[in-house]
Amino acid sequence: MTAASTEQEQAPVTPAVPRRGGSRYGALLRYLGVRLLLIIPTAWILVTVVFFLMRVVGDPISAALGGRLPPDQIAARKHAAGFDRPILTQYWEYISGLARGDFGRSQDNVAISHVIASYGAATLELVVWALIVAFAVGIPLGRVAAKRRDKASDVGLRLFAILAYAAPVFFVGLLLKLVFAVKLGWLPVAGRASTNVELALQNVSPKTNILIIDAILYGDDGYILDVLKHAVLPAITLGLLTAGIFLRLVRINLIQTLRSDFVDAARARGLSDRVVTGRHAFRNAMIPIVTVVGMQIAMMLGGAILTEITFEWKGLGYQLAQYLQARDFVAVQGIVAFLALIVAVVSFLVDVVVALIDPRVRF
């Protein structure tokens, strides 16, 4: 046996180590796959709760038309709609319809999917404007409060955050309307745009039903300004609700991050407080903000109902209030089920973003 062969036999065998990037990428895909599959039971639970809660008041036909039609006509309508069948049969048809994208039909025989397509863009636009306000107000003020901890400005900002979160949405909206629309006349009282602007934007092609985009496509600066002016008060009303939460979260997490060892190490290297706060502490303090965005969007969808009623912003919340007033519980059930599905999807998207930006997340 040669020396070379002896050395070869005695040499330790190093196992192949998978590349870190590839293993993390595969683990990330598995994690996201599991989270995606979890949407199904989450959405199922949500729409099931909606279905049975709506049945607490009885069948939708009797709840909507009881006392306004003779009993024989109500019985005929119940039979035509299938509400005289066993509850489990109705439930199965309801779930099957949702799987096909069928959210039911209103009393005037309009498909709820058509209502969602027609008015959902308005609610989406309002929520986006409100999120912009929440980020623009809550995050900078949270940084100021953290840097001036326990000083008068910090106490004032914390009080503002509590009031912003606790104040009823409709009260804030009415107060803003009274001051900036009625008294000062700076902004419109209600609506998504002036009547002539809405009529003109109906002819935009391709029409998105998001008025700011339609106004940009139309190419008229006056129309763009009109849409923006109508969006200011509703966006502030709904955005302040979340701005208070963002302010407190940024303040608390930034204070805790500034006490971390890596921040002390950065200061020991001679970095200025501005660099330490901006490049190191603030970026890490923002991660918890992302994790609560999904919950805040769910809260905003609830607040959008009152905001849309207050400002006659004709979105899904406004339509939902109209259906509630008319006791059209099939339409109410369809819209609420759709909003529940949106919340489930948004929660998944937030999990994706957190997994991508937070290295502490383990797959």
C-alpha positions in Angstrom: 0.0 0.0 0.0 1.5 3.3 -1.0 1.9 6.4 1.2 -0.5 8.3 -1.0 -3.2 5.7 -0.5 -2.6 5.6 3.2 -3.0 9.4 3.5 -6.1 9.2 1.4 -7.7 6.6 3.7 -6.8 8.6 6.8 -8.0 11.9 5.5 -11.3 12.9 7.2 -14.3 13.1 5.0 -16.0 16.5 5.2 -19.8 16.2 4.6 -21.3 18.4 2.0 -22.9 21.5 3.5 -25.8 22.9 1.7 -25.5 26.6 0.7 -27.0 28.8 3.3 -28.9 30.9 0.9 -30.5 27.9 -0.8 -31.5 26.2 2.4 -33.0 29.5 3.7 -34.8 30.0 0.4 -36.3 26.5 0.6 -37.3 27.0 4.2 -38.9 30.3 3.3 -41.0 28.7 0.5 -42.2 26.0 2.9 -43.1 28.5 5.5 -45.0 30.6 3.0 -46.7 27.5 1.7 -47.9 26.6 5.1 -49.2 30.1 5.7 -50.9 30.1 2.4 -52.7 26.8 3.3 -53.8 28.3 6.6 -55.8 30.9 4.7 -58.3 28.2 3.9 -59.3 27.2 7.5 -59.1 30.9 8.6 -61.4 32.0 5.8 -63.7 29.0 6.4 -64.1 29.9 10.1 -64.8 33.5 9.3 -67.5 32.9 6.7 -69.0 30.2 8.8 -69.4 32.5 11.8 -70.9 35.1 9.4 -73.4 32.6 8.1 -74.7 31.4 11.5 -74.7 34.8 13.0 -76.9 36.1 10.2 -79.3 33.1 10.9 -79.7 34.1 14.5 -82.3 36.6 13.4 -84.1 33.9 11.4 -84.2 33.5 7.7 -83.3 36.6 5.6 -86.6 36.8 3.9 -88.7 36.9 7.0 -86.2 39.3 8.7 -86.3 41.7 5.8 -90.0 41.5 4.7 -91.8 40.3 7.8 -94.9 42.5 8.4 -94.7 44.0 5.0 -95.9 41.1 2.9 -98.6 38.5 3.5 -97.5 35.2 4.9 -98.1 33.3 1.7 -95.9 35.6 -0.3 -93.2 35.4 2.3 -93.4 31.6 2.2 -93.2 31.6 -1.6 -90.1 33.8 -1.6 -88.5 31.6 1.1 -89.1 28.6 -1.0 -87.7 30.3 -4.2 -84.6 31.3 -2.3 -84.2 28.0 -0.6 -84.5 29.3 2.9 -87.1 26.7 3.9 -84.6 23.9 3.5 -82.5 22.4 6.3 -79.9 24.8 7.7 -77.0 22.5 6.8 -78.2 22.3 3.2 -78.3 26.1 3.1 -74.8 26.2 4.6 -73.4 23.8 2.0 -74.9 25.8 -0.8 -73.5 29.0 0.8 -70.0 27.6 1.0 -70.2 26.2 -2.5 -71.3 29.5 -3.8 -68.4 31.3 -2.1 -66.0 28.9 -3.7 -67.3 29.9 -7.1 -67.2 33.6 -6.2 -70.9 33.8 -5.7 -71.7 36.0 -2.7 -75.5 35.9 -3.2 -77.9 38.5 -4.5 -79.6 41.5 -3.0 -83.4 42.0 -2.7 -83.4 43.9 -5.9 -81.7 40.9 -7.6 -78.3 42.5 -8.0 -75.3 40.1 -7.6 -73.2 41.0 -4.6 -70.1 40.3 -6.6 -71.2 43.1 -8.9 -71.7 45.4 -5.9 -68.2 44.5 -4.7 -66.7 45.2 -8.1 -68.5 48.5 -8.4 -67.9 49.9 -4.9 -64.9 48.0 -3.6 -62.4 50.3 -5.4 -63.8 53.3 -3.4 -63.2 51.5 -0.1 -59.7 50.4 -1.2 -58.9 54.0 -2.2 -60.1 55.3 1.2 -58.0 52.7 3.1 -54.9 53.6 1.1 -55.3 57.3 1.8 -55.9 56.6 5.5 -52.7 54.4 5.6 -50.7 57.2 4.1 -52.0 59.6 6.8 -51.3 57.0 9.5 -47.7 56.5 8.4 -47.1 60.2 7.7 -48.4 61.2 11.1 -47.7 58.3 13.5 -44.2 57.3 12.5 -42.4 60.8 12.6 -44.3 61.7 15.8 -43.3 58.4 17.4 -39.6 59.2 16.6 -39.9 62.6 18.2 -41.6 61.1 21.3 -38.9 58.5 21.7 -36.0 61.0 21.3 -37.7 63.4 23.9 -38.8 60.7 26.3 -40.6 61.9 29.5 -40.4 65.5 28.4 -43.4 67.8 27.8 -43.5 67.0 24.1 -43.5 63.3 24.8 -46.3 63.5 27.2 -48.3 65.7 24.8 -47.7 63.2 21.9 -48.7 60.3 24.1 -51.9 62.1 25.0 -52.6 62.8 21.3 -52.1 59.1 20.5 -54.6 58.0 23.2 -57.2 60.5 22.0 -56.7 59.6 18.3 -57.2 55.9 19.1 -60.1 56.4 21.5 -62.1 59.1 19.7 -65.1 57.7 17.8 -64.6 57.8 14.1 -67.9 59.4 13.3 -67.3 62.1 15.9 -63.9 63.0 14.5 -65.4 63.1 11.0 -68.3 65.4 12.0 -65.9 67.7 13.9 -63.5 68.0 10.9 -66.5 68.7 8.6 -67.8 71.4 10.9 -64.4 73.2 11.2 -62.8 72.7 7.7 -65.8 72.4 5.5 -68.7 74.4 7.1 -66.9 77.1 9.1 -63.7 77.7 7.0 -64.9 76.4 3.7 -61.5 75.1 2.8 -62.6 71.5 1.8 -65.7 69.8 0.4 -68.3 68.5 2.8 -68.9 65.1 1.3 -68.5 62.9 -1.7 -65.5 61.4 -3.5 -65.5 64.3 -6.1 -67.7 67.0 -7.5 -70.7 65.9 -9.5 -69.2 67.2 -12.8 -65.9 65.5 -12.1 -67.6 62.2 -11.4 -69.6 62.4 -14.6 -66.5 63.2 -16.6 -64.5 60.4 -15.1 -67.2 57.9 -16.0 -66.0 58.1 -19.6 -62.3 57.4 -18.8 -60.9 54.3 -20.5 -59.7 52.1 -18.9 -61.9 52.9 -15.9 -60.5 51.7 -12.6 -63.2 53.2 -10.2 -60.3 54.6 -8.2 -60.9 58.3 -8.8 -57.4 59.6 -8.3 -56.2 57.1 -11.0 -59.1 57.9 -13.3 -58.4 61.6 -12.9 -54.7 61.1 -13.7 -55.7 59.1 -16.8 -58.2 61.9 -17.8 -55.2 64.3 -17.7 -57.0 67.3 -16.1 -55.1 68.9 -13.2 -58.3 70.5 -12.0 -60.0 67.1 -11.7 -56.9 65.7 -9.8 -57.0 68.6 -7.4 -60.8 68.1 -6.9 -60.4 64.4 -6.1 -57.5 65.1 -3.7 -59.5 67.8 -1.8 -62.4 65.4 -1.4 -60.1 62.7 0.0 -58.5 64.9 2.7 -61.1 64.9 5.5 -62.1 61.2 5.1 -58.4 60.1 5.0 -57.6 62.1 8.1 -60.7 60.9 9.9 -59.8 57.2 9.3 -56.0 57.6 9.4 -55.9 59.2 12.8 -57.4 56.0 14.3 -54.2 54.1 13.2 -51.8 57.0 13.5 -52.2 56.9 17.3 -51.3 53.2 17.4 -48.3 53.7 15.1 -47.1 56.6 17.3 -47.1 54.5 20.4 -45.5 51.4 18.8 -42.7 53.4 17.2 -42.0 55.2 20.5 -41.9 52.0 22.6 -39.9 50.0 20.2 -37.4 52.8 19.4 -36.8 53.3 23.1 -36.2 49.6 23.6 -34.0 49.4 20.5 -31.8 52.3 21.7 -31.0 50.3 24.8 -29.7 47.3 22.7 -26.1 46.2 22.7 -25.7 46.7 18.9 -26.7 50.4 19.4 -24.1 50.8 22.2 -21.5 49.2 19.9 -22.4 51.7 17.1 -22.0 54.6 19.5 -18.7 53.2 20.7 -17.5 53.3 17.1 -18.1 57.1 17.1 -21.3 57.2 15.1 -23.5 60.3 15.7 -26.9 60.0 17.4 -28.6 60.8 14.1 -26.9 58.0 12.3 -27.4 55.5 15.2 -31.1 56.4 15.5 -31.8 56.6 11.7 -29.8 53.7 10.3 -29.7 51.2 13.1 -32.3 51.7 15.8 -35.2 53.1 13.7 -35.0 50.3 11.1 -35.2 47.6 13.7 -38.0 49.4 15.6 -40.1 49.5 12.4 -40.4 45.7 12.2 -43.2 45.5 14.8 -45.1 48.1 12.8 -45.3 45.8 9.8 -46.6 43.0 12.0 -49.6 45.0 13.1 -50.5 46.5 9.7 -52.8 43.5 9.0 -54.7 44.0 12.2 -55.0 47.8 11.5 -56.3 47.2 8.0 -59.1 45.0 9.6 -59.8 47.9 12.0 -59.8 50.3 9.1 -62.3 48.3 7.2 -64.6 48.6 10.2 -63.9 52.3 10.6 -64.4 52.8 6.9 -68.1 52.0 7.3 -68.6 55.0 9.7 -66.3 57.2 7.6 -68.1 56.4 4.4 -71.5 57.2 6.0 -70.2 60.4 7.5 -68.7 61.7 4.2 -71.1 60.0 1.8 -68.1 58.2 0.4 -69.9 55.6 -1.7 -67.9 52.5 -1.1 -68.6 49.0 0.4 -69.1 50.5 3.9 -71.7 52.9 2.6 -73.5 50.2 0.7 -73.4 47.9 3.7 -75.1 50.6 5.8 -77.8 50.9 3.1 -78.4 47.2 3.1 -78.6 47.1 6.8 -81.2 49.9 6.8 -83.2 48.0 4.2 -82.8 44.7 6.3 -81.3 43.0 3.2 -79.4 40.4 5.2 -78.3 38.3 2.2 -76.5 41.4 0.8 -75.1 42.1 4.3 -73.9 38.5 4.6 -72.2 38.7 1.2 -70.3 41.9 1.8 -69.2 40.9 5.4 -68.0 37.5 4.0 -66.0 39.3 1.4 -64.4 41.6 3.9 -63.6 38.6 6.1 -61.8 37.0 3.2 -59.8 40.2 2.6 -58.7 40.3 6.2 -57.4 36.7 5.9 -55.5 37.5 2.7 -54.0 40.6 4.1 -52.8 38.7 7.2 -51.0 36.3 4.9 -49.4 39.1 3.0 -48.2 40.7 6.2 -46.7 37.3 7.2 -44.8 37.2 3.9 -43.4 40.7 4.4 -42.3 40.0 8.0 -40.6 36.8 6.9 -38.7 38.7 4.3 -37.5 41.6 6.4 -37.1 40.2 9.9 -34.1 37.9 10.2 -35.4 36.8 13.6 -38.2 34.8 12.0 -37.4 31.1 11.9 -38.8 28.8 9.3 
